[in-house]
Amino acid sequence: MFDPLFHITTHDELQQAQMSGASPLTYRPKGFATEGFIHCSHRHQVVATANRIFKGQTNLVLLEIARSRLTCPVIEENLEGGTELFPHIYGPLPLEVIVQVYDFPCGEDGLFEWPI
């Protein structure tokens, strides 16, 4: 069964990974060096996460990730004290496991809706 994960980032961060020249091409968000993982969401968590963390931000994209193709651990956890679990990727994200990149603009009110 295809169980995608989703990650919100900026066009610029994704473009930096695509143009890095590293082999293999991998994506590491700005917080990766200090946190050690990549924050992700399940499909049903994307919009609430975007509206809570990214409200009003522009230049965002939503990465759809093939969880089954990851070789690093994915841990379901909540590090903020709540009960809802979020997937965290504990390793750099190989660009080859990104199934789709969606433009993810907010509306005039600064809020997000599902892009697809």
HELIX and SHEET records of a PDB file:
HELIX    1   1 HIS A   11  GLN A   18  1                                   8    
HELIX    2   2 PHE A   32  GLU A   35  1                                   4    
HELIX    3   3 ARG A   43  GLN A   45  5                                   3    
HELIX    4   4 VAL A   46  ILE A   53  1                                   8    
HELIX    5   5 ARG A   67  ARG A   69  5                                   3    
HELIX    6   6 LEU A   95  VAL A   97  5                                   3    
SHEET    1   A 3 LEU A   5  THR A  10  0                                        
SHEET    2   A 3 LEU A  60  ILE A  65 -1                                        
SHEET    3   A 3 ILE A  98  ASP A 103 -1                                        
SHEET    1   B 2 THR A  26  TYR A  27  0                                        
SHEET    2   B 2 LEU A  93  PRO A  94 -1                                        
SHEET    1   C 3 ILE A  38  HIS A  39  0                                        
SHEET    2   C 3 PHE A  86  ILE A  89 -1                                        
SHEET    3   C 3 VAL A  74  GLU A  77 -1                                        
END                                                                             
